[in-house]
Amino acid sequence: MTLTRFETDGRLAVITMANQAKRNALSDAMITEILESLRQAEAAKARCVILRSEPGVKIWSAGHDISELPKSHRDPLGWSDPLRVVIRAIEEFPAPIIALIEGGVWGGACEMALACDIIVATPDSTFAITPAKLGIPYNVTGLLTFMNAANLHVVKEMAFTARPVDAKRALLVGLINHLVEPREITEFCIEMARGIEKMAPLAIAVMKEELRVLASAHSITPRMFERVQGMRRKVYDSTDYVEGVKAFQEKRPPVFQGE
């Protein structure tokens, strides 16, 4: 693996994203390596996993690799999108996953971090839901991940403004579990993981699955689903979607026309 590192120490597994040249963008290749690391962790019967970037980085992950998004006329965040696959893998992994966060966490990476079971961050960390900058509507399951992490009004503010939430506020509104200084965060997470290792793994696996099922227990009628899907199709068929991606690639502010 070239974009990540996978290490084990006893029953602890550590997955490190290591592609700072691309700000750890969640490309298909990066996600493939994370998924492979999760498979290795499960095969090794890891009782806890730490997902992190390299120490001291400014960007934990910049989220979706924009160059890999479809240009137009196709849902960019469909069920089989690699981001959706890795989110499900994290949520369904039978042991707790600790997200060790340093630096900025943007877009899809924000969802990936919040899909983890416990989130520990440094004071310089920030969290942003950025699809509105690109003219992309987040999908229903993705928004549910955010809603399970914070109250509705916080999620709305993050989604509608795309402005980052700093670590202090993230702790205040419940987005993260702990705020720890950079020099202490690795040891803090390892100590927490060692404590989890001593607990009953079968009981933890069941409770994690129960919590996942309960967190996703929201009903939606076929009519509501079709309405949302119709609205999504309108967006990714729009000129705004093309403009958002193009503006990002050209490093300029987008000019949205609402059509």
N, C-alpha and C positions, 0 to 999 in steps of 0.2 A: 504494500500500500504506500502511495506517495503523497497523498493529501491529508492523511490522518496517521496517527500512531495508536496502536493497541497494546496495552500492557496489563498484566495481572500480577497481583501480590496476594497470595492466599486466595480468599474468596472475594477479593475486591478487584474489579476491572476498571481500567481508566481508558477512555477514548478521548484523544486529543486532536482537535482540528488544527492542521498545520500548513495552511496555504495562505499565509499573510499577503503574498503578492497579489492575491485576488480577494483579500479581506475575508477569507473563509466563506466566500459566496457558496450558496447551496446549489451547486451545479449537479447535474446527473451523476458525474463521477464522484463528487464529494459524498453525495447521499448514498451511492452504491457502497462506498467504503464504510460509512457509518453503519449501514445495514449489515454488512459483513462482520463488522466488529461486534454488533449486537448478537449475531448468530454465534460468534466465537465465545462471547461472554456467557450465553445460555448454555453452550456445550460444555464450558468449563464450570458450570453450576455456580456462577458468581452470585453472591447474595446481595451485592450492591454494585452499582456502576456510577462512576463519575464522568460526566460529559463536560469537556472544557476546551478552551483555546490554549495556546501557548501562554505562559506567564508574562504579564506586563504589556499585553497588546492594547491598542486603542480601540480596535473593533473586534468584538467577540465573533460576530458574523454579520455580513451585510445582507443576508437573506437570499432570496431567489437570485439566480444568475440571470439577469435581464436578457442577456444575449440568447438565452435558450427559450424564452417565451415565444409562443406562436405570434406571428406578425399581426394577424387579425382573423376574424370569422371563426374562431375556435375558443372554447372556454379554456383559459390559461390555468385554471385551478381545479381541473376535473378529478374524479375519483382515483384515476390511475396516475395522476401527476406524482412524480417522485417525492415531492414534499408531503403529499397526503399519505404516501406509503410509509415514510419514515415516522411521521406523527403517529400513525396507528401502531407501528412497531414499538415505539417508545411507550405508548399507553398500554399496550398489551404485553410488554416484557414482564416476566413473572417476578422480578425483583425490583426494589426501588432504584430509581435513577436520580442522582443529584446533579443539577445543573450548576456548575461553578462558573460564575459570570464575571468577566472583567471587560470593561469597555462597552461600546455601543452594540445594541442588539436591535436589528432592523427587520421589519416586514416579516417574511416567513420564518426567519430565525427567532423572532420574538415569540411566534407561536410554538416553534420547536422547543424553546427554553421553557415556556409555560406549560407545555405538555409533560415536562419532567415532574417527578413527584415532590421534590424539594428543591428550592432555588436559593442559592447563596450568592450574594453579589458584593462587589467592592463599591466604595462610595462614588467612584467615577463612572459607574455603569449607568447606561440610559436604555430605555425601552421605547420603541416606536412602531406603530402600525402604519405603514407607508403606502398601501395600494392606491389610496385616493390621489396621491401625487402622480401615479402612472395611469390613472383612468381605469383602474381595475377594481371590480367589486369583490371583496373577500367572500368566500363561499360560506354556506350555513354551518358546516361542521367546524370550519376554522374559527368563525365568530363564537361558536359555542365554547371552544377552548379558552378564548379570552373571557367569556362570561363566567366560566367556572373559576377563573382566577381573580376576577375583580367585579365590582358591582356594575350594573348596567350603565350608569351615567359616566363612570370612568371609561368604560369601553367605548361609549359613544364619542366622548371627547377625543380619545386617542384615534379612533377611526376617522372622524370627521375633520380633525385638524392636522393629523399626521405629525403633530409635535411630540418630541420625545419626553418621556416622564423620567425624571432623575431618580437615582437610587433611594434617596431619602423619602420622596413621595411614594415610590413603589412599595417601600416597606410599610408606610402609613396606610395605604389603601389595600394592602394584602397581596400585591403582585408577587412579592418575594418573601421568603421566610426569615432570612438573616442578612445583616449588613456587616461585613467584616473587612478589616484593613488588608491591602494587598499582601503584605509580608506575612499575614497570619492565615489567609484564606485556604491555602492548600492543606495545611495542618488541621484547620478547623473541619474541612470536609472529610479528610481521611479519618479523623477521630469520630465524626458522626457515622461514617460508613462502618468503622470497626464496631461501633455500638449496635448497628443494624445487623451486622454479621452474627452477633451473639443471640439474636432473637430467632424465633421459630420460623424457618423459611416457608414452610407450607402454609402456616397461618397468615403470614404476610402476603403471600401470593394470592390467597383467597380474598383477603381484605382489599388488596389493590384492585382485583377484578371487580369485587362488589362495588367499590367506590367509582370505578370507571363506568359500570353499568348504570348506577344511580345518577351519575353526573350527566349521562347522555339520555336519560329517560324523559325526553321531551317529545310529545306527540305533535304531528303536523298532518293536516288533511291532504288528500290528493290535490284538491283545488288550490290550497295554499302553496303546495310544492310547485305545481304547474305555473302559478302566478310568479313565484320567485324565479323559476327557471326562465320564464319568458322575459322577465326584466333583465336577467343576466345576459341572455342572448342579445338583447337590444344593445347592451353596453359593449360587448366584445365584437359587435358588428359596426360599432360607431367610429366616427372619425376621431372622437376624443381618445379612444383607446390607442389608435395609431399615433396620435399626437403625443400622448403621455410617454409611450415607449421611445419614440423618436427624440423627444426633448431630453429624456434621461440620457440617451446615448450621445446626444450632442452637448450635454452638460449645460443646458439652458433651462429657464423656467418654462413650463408648458403653458400654452394658451388654450384653454378649454372653451368650446362653443356650446356645449350641452346638446350636441347632435352627432 
